[in-house]
């Protein structure tokens, strides 16, 4: 496999990470070491199609384990580290913020130290090509009012334990670049959706409840707005950033698809009615139920993706409607995948109510 770039992907059994890993292997010009601790949202079913591929390998490691990560990096000799491992769900961060600080802050620090040590020991040519790509979220910027977009220079203003932990990790990555010279790139994305999306998130939860005829919970009055990004479009963007992004720069990745939560729920109901009609359940929109809002729920996120479009030539290929229809169809066709999750770690319960 001489000539292939070697990508070490942390969190590669998660939702976005597995999409990145599947794309890298499908490209035919990459070798991948997938490092994942397999916590509740990490799932080897997401990458089961790659298990026997000669360019793919997997290591179950917690990124906080510095010795294990050093051994993995030394053994694999990556030219790119793509860091996606993170605790990601806002409601879970309300219930248990400590895990978010440990994984997202301490884990990123440990990984930066391992990466720095690896980079310093590389020959000059490999040193120039090496990148540490830190993958973050638009939630670090806080909440928007009715107007405006987040751009790369928007001041950080995180509002949840989750977004605060991601903001802290972003700052650490920048500091390791400016202080130690580590060649880093950062990206902040809007809300992802698509196949293999963990069932506790809005779009899969609405889809599965609609399929099963269960009440569909929508926070508050459903007016909260998110900018949605199809996961395979995001995975393409991440490789472009890792391969061609300028060291020290950050890139915002968005799908230019702002929607109110209530409109997302209604659209999903329509697709489920179309693709899986059930006379006993009837029109799924009648299942929508407004529930007490999440504590500190940010009103609106929206991404200005001008920089990545202009500098790196990336654009999304899916509209929100085309991507959402594909996603709903995938969940209908892959019942075994989500039934296994619901039988184990997560059963669709409401999270984030512990305060």
C-alpha positions as CSV (number, residue, x, y, z in Angstrom):
1,X,0.0,0.0,0.0
2,X,2.9,2.3,-0.7
3,X,1.8,5.8,-1.6
4,X,-1.5,5.6,0.4
5,X,-2.0,8.3,3.0
6,X,-2.5,6.9,6.5
7,X,-5.4,8.3,8.5
8,X,-5.9,7.6,12.2
9,X,-9.5,8.4,12.9
10,X,-10.6,8.7,16.6
11,X,-14.3,8.0,17.1
12,X,-14.5,6.1,13.9
13,X,-17.3,3.8,15.1
14,X,-19.5,6.8,15.8
15,X,-22.0,8.4,13.5
16,X,-19.8,11.0,11.7
17,X,-16.6,9.1,12.3
18,X,-17.9,5.9,10.6
19,X,-19.0,7.9,7.6
20,X,-15.5,9.3,7.3
21,X,-13.9,5.9,7.6
22,X,-16.3,4.3,5.1
23,X,-15.5,7.2,2.6
24,X,-11.7,7.0,3.1
25,X,-11.7,3.2,2.4
26,X,-14.0,3.6,-0.6
27,X,-11.6,6.1,-2.1
28,X,-9.1,3.4,-2.6
29,X,-6.1,5.6,-1.8
30,X,-6.2,5.6,2.0
31,X,-5.3,3.3,4.9
32,X,-7.3,3.8,8.1
33,X,-6.7,3.0,11.7
34,X,-10.1,3.4,13.5
35,X,-9.6,4.1,17.2
36,X,-12.8,4.0,19.3
37,X,-13.5,3.3,23.0
38,X,-17.0,1.9,22.0
39,X,-18.9,3.9,24.6
40,X,-22.7,4.0,24.2
41,X,-22.8,5.7,20.8
42,X,-19.8,3.9,19.3
43,X,-21.0,0.9,17.3
44,X,-18.9,-1.5,15.2
45,X,-22.1,-2.3,13.2
46,X,-21.4,1.1,11.6
47,X,-18.2,-0.2,10.0
48,X,-19.0,-3.9,9.8
49,X,-18.7,-3.7,6.0
50,X,-15.0,-2.9,6.3
51,X,-14.0,-5.6,8.8
52,X,-12.0,-7.7,6.3
53,X,-10.7,-4.8,4.1
54,X,-6.9,-4.9,3.8
55,X,-6.6,-1.1,4.2
56,X,-8.7,-1.0,7.4
57,X,-7.9,-1.9,11.0
58,X,-9.6,-1.2,14.3
59,X,-8.2,-0.6,17.8
60,X,-10.4,-0.3,20.9
61,X,-8.7,2.5,22.9
62,X,-9.9,5.3,25.1
63,X,-8.2,8.5,23.9
64,X,-7.4,9.4,27.5
65,X,-5.1,6.4,27.7
66,X,-1.9,8.1,26.7
67,X,0.3,4.9,26.6
68,X,-2.2,3.0,24.4
69,X,-2.5,6.0,22.0
70,X,1.3,6.4,21.8
71,X,1.6,2.7,20.9
72,X,-1.1,2.9,18.3
73,X,0.4,6.0,16.7
74,X,3.9,4.6,16.7
75,X,2.7,1.3,15.2
76,X,0.5,2.9,12.5
77,X,2.6,6.0,11.7
78,X,-0.3,8.2,10.5
79,X,0.2,11.1,8.2
80,X,-3.2,12.5,9.4
81,X,-4.9,12.3,12.7
82,X,-8.6,13.1,12.4
83,X,-10.0,13.6,15.9
84,X,-13.8,13.0,16.1
85,X,-13.9,11.1,19.4
86,X,-16.2,13.0,21.7
87,X,-19.2,12.9,24.0
88,X,-21.7,14.7,21.8
89,X,-25.3,14.8,23.1
90,X,-26.4,18.0,24.9
91,X,-29.1,16.3,27.0
92,X,-26.5,13.8,28.3
93,X,-24.1,16.6,29.1
94,X,-26.9,18.1,31.3
95,X,-27.3,14.8,33.1
96,X,-23.6,14.0,33.5
97,X,-21.1,16.8,32.5
98,X,-18.1,15.0,34.0
99,X,-17.8,12.5,31.2
100,X,-17.8,15.4,28.7
101,X,-15.0,17.2,30.5
102,X,-13.0,13.9,30.7
103,X,-13.4,12.8,27.1
104,X,-13.6,16.1,25.2
105,X,-11.1,18.2,27.2
106,X,-8.7,15.8,28.9
107,X,-8.9,13.3,26.0
108,X,-8.1,16.0,23.5
109,X,-5.1,17.1,25.6
110,X,-3.8,13.6,25.8
111,X,-4.2,13.1,22.0
112,X,-2.4,16.5,21.3
113,X,0.6,15.4,23.4
114,X,0.8,12.0,21.5
115,X,0.4,13.8,18.2
116,X,3.1,16.4,19.0
117,X,5.5,13.7,20.1
118,X,4.9,11.8,16.9
119,X,5.2,14.9,14.6
120,X,8.4,16.0,16.2
121,X,10.0,12.6,15.4
122,X,9.1,12.6,11.7
123,X,11.6,13.1,8.9
124,X,11.3,16.6,7.3
125,X,9.2,15.6,4.3
126,X,6.7,13.7,6.4
127,X,6.7,16.4,9.0
128,X,5.6,19.0,6.4
129,X,2.7,16.7,5.3
130,X,1.4,15.8,8.7
131,X,-2.0,17.2,9.9
132,X,-3.9,17.1,13.2
133,X,-7.6,17.7,12.2
134,X,-9.8,18.6,15.1
135,X,-13.6,18.2,14.4
136,X,-15.9,20.4,16.4
137,X,-19.4,21.9,16.4
138,X,-21.2,25.1,15.7
139,X,-22.6,25.0,19.3
140,X,-19.3,26.6,20.6
141,X,-20.5,29.9,19.1
142,X,-23.6,30.0,21.3
143,X,-27.1,30.9,20.1
144,X,-28.2,33.2,17.2
145,X,-31.2,35.5,17.2
146,X,-33.5,35.7,14.2
147,X,-30.8,36.9,11.8
148,X,-27.1,36.2,11.1
149,X,-24.8,33.3,10.6
150,X,-21.8,31.8,12.4
151,X,-18.5,32.4,10.6
152,X,-15.0,31.3,11.5
153,X,-14.4,34.6,13.4
154,X,-17.6,34.5,15.5
155,X,-16.6,34.8,19.2
156,X,-17.1,31.7,21.3
157,X,-20.1,31.7,23.7
158,X,-20.9,28.1,24.6
159,X,-24.1,27.6,26.6
160,X,-24.2,23.9,27.5
161,X,-21.7,21.6,29.3
162,X,-21.3,19.8,25.9
163,X,-20.5,23.0,23.9
164,X,-18.3,24.3,26.7
165,X,-16.2,21.1,26.6
166,X,-15.9,21.3,22.8
167,X,-14.9,25.0,23.0
168,X,-12.2,24.1,25.5
169,X,-10.9,21.4,23.2
170,X,-10.8,23.9,20.3
171,X,-8.8,26.3,22.3
172,X,-6.3,23.6,23.3
173,X,-5.8,22.6,19.6
174,X,-5.1,26.2,18.6
175,X,-2.7,26.6,21.6
176,X,-0.7,23.5,20.5
177,X,-0.4,25.0,17.0
178,X,0.7,28.5,18.2
179,X,2.9,27.3,21.1
180,X,4.5,24.2,19.7
181,X,4.0,24.5,15.9
182,X,1.8,21.4,15.6
183,X,0.2,21.6,12.1
184,X,-3.5,21.6,13.0
185,X,-6.7,22.3,11.1
186,X,-10.1,22.7,12.8
187,X,-13.7,22.5,11.5
188,X,-17.0,23.4,13.1
189,X,-20.1,21.9,11.6
190,X,-23.8,22.3,11.8
191,X,-26.2,19.5,12.9
192,X,-25.5,16.3,11.0
193,X,-28.1,13.7,10.0
194,X,-28.1,10.6,7.8
195,X,-27.7,6.8,8.0
196,X,-26.3,5.2,11.2
197,X,-27.5,8.3,13.3
198,X,-27.7,7.3,17.0
199,X,-31.4,7.0,17.8
200,X,-31.5,9.6,20.6
201,X,-31.0,12.5,18.2
202,X,-33.9,14.5,16.8
203,X,-34.2,13.1,13.3
204,X,-33.8,9.4,14.0
205,X,-36.0,9.6,17.2
206,X,-38.8,11.3,15.2
207,X,-38.4,8.8,12.4
208,X,-38.5,5.7,14.7
209,X,-41.4,7.0,16.8
210,X,-43.4,7.8,13.7
211,X,-42.7,4.3,12.3
212,X,-43.9,2.7,15.6
213,X,-46.9,5.0,16.1
214,X,-45.4,6.5,19.3
215,X,-45.7,10.1,20.5
216,X,-43.2,12.4,18.8
217,X,-41.6,14.8,21.3
218,X,-40.8,18.3,20.1
219,X,-39.2,20.7,22.6
220,X,-41.0,23.9,23.6
221,X,-43.1,25.3,20.6
222,X,-40.8,23.7,18.0
223,X,-39.4,27.1,16.9
224,X,-35.8,26.3,17.6
225,X,-33.8,26.4,14.3
226,X,-30.9,24.2,13.2
227,X,-28.8,24.2,10.1
228,X,-28.8,20.6,8.8
229,X,-25.9,18.9,7.0
230,X,-26.1,15.4,5.4
231,X,-23.4,13.2,7.0
232,X,-21.8,12.1,3.8
233,X,-21.4,15.7,2.6
234,X,-19.7,16.4,5.9
235,X,-17.4,13.4,5.6
236,X,-16.3,14.7,2.2
237,X,-15.6,18.1,3.7
238,X,-13.5,16.6,6.5
239,X,-11.2,14.9,4.1
240,X,-10.8,18.0,2.0
241,X,-9.9,20.0,5.1
242,X,-7.5,17.3,6.4
243,X,-5.8,17.0,3.0
244,X,-5.8,20.7,1.8
245,X,-6.7,22.9,4.7
246,X,-4.2,25.6,5.8
247,X,-2.4,24.9,9.1
248,X,-3.8,26.9,11.9
249,X,-7.0,27.7,10.1
250,X,-10.6,26.7,11.0
251,X,-13.4,26.0,8.5
252,X,-17.1,26.1,9.1
253,X,-19.1,23.3,7.4
254,X,-22.8,23.8,6.9
255,X,-25.6,22.5,4.7
256,X,-27.3,25.8,4.1
257,X,-30.5,24.1,5.3
258,X,-32.0,26.0,8.2
259,X,-35.2,24.5,9.5
260,X,-37.4,24.9,12.6
261,X,-37.6,21.7,14.6
262,X,-41.4,21.5,14.1
263,X,-41.0,21.7,10.3
264,X,-38.3,18.9,10.4
265,X,-40.7,16.7,12.4
266,X,-43.6,17.3,10.0
267,X,-41.4,16.6,7.0
268,X,-40.3,13.3,8.5
269,X,-43.9,12.3,9.2
270,X,-44.7,12.9,5.6
271,X,-41.8,10.8,4.4
272,X,-42.7,7.9,6.8
273,X,-46.4,8.1,5.7
274,X,-45.2,7.8,2.1
275,X,-42.6,5.1,2.5
276,X,-44.2,3.0,5.3
277,X,-47.9,3.7,5.3
278,X,-49.8,2.2,8.2
279,X,-53.6,2.4,8.3
280,X,-53.7,1.6,12.0
281,X,-51.5,4.5,12.8
282,X,-52.8,7.0,10.3
283,X,-51.2,10.3,9.5
284,X,-48.0,10.5,11.6
285,X,-48.2,14.3,12.1
286,X,-50.9,13.7,14.6
287,X,-48.3,12.0,16.9
288,X,-46.3,15.2,17.4
289,X,-46.4,16.2,21.1
290,X,-44.9,19.4,22.5
291,X,-42.8,18.7,25.6
292,X,-41.1,21.0,28.2
293,X,-38.1,22.7,26.7
294,X,-34.5,21.6,27.3
295,X,-32.7,23.7,29.9
296,X,-30.8,26.5,28.3
297,X,-32.0,25.5,24.8
298,X,-30.2,27.6,22.1
299,X,-32.7,29.2,19.8
300,X,-30.9,29.1,16.5
301,X,-27.7,27.9,14.8
302,X,-26.7,28.6,11.3
303,X,-23.4,28.3,9.5
304,X,-21.7,30.5,6.9
305,X,-19.7,28.0,4.8
306,X,-18.3,30.6,2.4
307,X,-14.7,30.0,3.4
308,X,-14.6,26.2,2.7
309,X,-16.5,26.7,-0.6
310,X,-14.2,29.5,-1.8
311,X,-10.8,28.1,-0.5
312,X,-11.3,24.3,-0.9
313,X,-14.1,24.0,-3.4
314,X,-16.4,22.0,-1.2
315,X,-20.2,22.2,-1.6
316,X,-22.9,19.9,-0.3
317,X,-24.6,17.6,-2.8
318,X,-27.8,16.9,-0.9
319,X,-30.6,19.3,-0.3
320,X,-32.3,18.9,3.1
321,X,-35.3,17.3,1.5
322,X,-33.3,14.8,-0.6
323,X,-31.0,13.9,2.3
324,X,-33.9,13.5,4.7
325,X,-35.8,11.2,2.4
326,X,-32.7,9.0,2.0
327,X,-32.3,9.0,5.8
328,X,-35.9,8.0,6.5
329,X,-35.7,5.3,3.9
330,X,-32.4,4.0,5.5
331,X,-34.0,3.7,8.9
332,X,-37.0,1.9,7.4
333,X,-34.7,-0.5,5.6
334,X,-32.3,-1.1,8.5
335,X,-34.6,-2.0,11.3
336,X,-32.1,-4.6,12.7
337,X,-29.4,-1.9,13.2
338,X,-31.6,0.3,15.4
339,X,-33.4,-2.5,17.2
340,X,-30.1,-3.8,18.4
341,X,-29.3,-0.4,19.9
342,X,-32.7,0.0,21.5
343,X,-32.4,-3.5,23.0
344,X,-29.1,-2.4,24.7
345,X,-27.7,0.9,25.6
346,X,-30.5,3.3,24.6
347,X,-34.3,2.8,24.5
348,X,-35.6,6.2,23.5
349,X,-36.0,7.6,26.9
350,X,-36.0,11.4,27.5
351,X,-32.6,12.7,28.6
352,X,-31.5,15.9,30.1
353,X,-34.0,16.2,32.9
354,X,-31.8,15.7,35.9
355,X,-31.5,19.3,37.1
